[in-house]
């Protein structure tokens, strides 16, 4: 086990919280994982799931099937409500969904907080008939609704549920052990949350973006998509101070990529302060092997 990972766990033991497991890939080598307490091998990654949904859009982009500038209502034309829809929805693009600028309120369609029945049987109808609170594209309001919408875009473009599409194009090529994704009542993956995977598989996505779209020498995404996604902060957020990008999730989930250290780190927890762990990781990434 690397000194970096062992020292990280030693640090966590000094904190008033526990983690479940932490995985890393350094210099494109083998994945290392430390299990800090016995739990199910797959955990809900919560909002880290958004980075996988964003990647599904990237895979479609690389195949010429979608562009960030494309209008969502054109893509989902067969599913639009017959009435009650704000005409401003017709201005919404894929890029606006990827950057949480739809016009919906903060926290919209959060199944981690609200019972699934809150939103009815048809989540897309609920979303498209919900009163918009601002003009699309003019403001940033983080919501799970944006990435559920992207899940529906993926299905409309490829004809498969997003998790099935990702099994073929991402999870199987990356050698995932297993995966499950929470779905809406109509059977579409939620996109924004509810992706159950291991930390060892979570960290593989970080490695793909660290290596400009490749994994173990295999091309997964184009360099163009990786560059665009990171520049526009599609799911991943850039930290200028620490020169890294990351995606966090509720209850202490975190996927971090530190390019200068050639390192990707995935943290799974329940109730841990992932900001504290991330701070340690970023501080020591360049110091320890």
Secondary structure, 3 states (H helix, E strand, C coil): CCHHHHHHHHHHCCCCCCCCEEEEEECCCCCEEEECCCCCCCEECHHHHHHHHHHHHHHHHHCCCCCCCCEHHHHCHHHCCCCCCCHHHHHCEHHHHHCCCCCCCCCCCCCCCCCHHHHCCCHHHHHHCCCCCCCCCCCCCCCCHHHHHHHHHHHHHHCCCHHHHHHHHHHCCCCCCCCEECECCCCCECCCCCEEECHHHHHHHHHHHHCCCEECCEECCCHHHHHHHHHCCCCCEEECCCCEEEEEEHHHEEEEEEHHHCEEEEEECCCCCHHHHHHHHHHHCCCCC
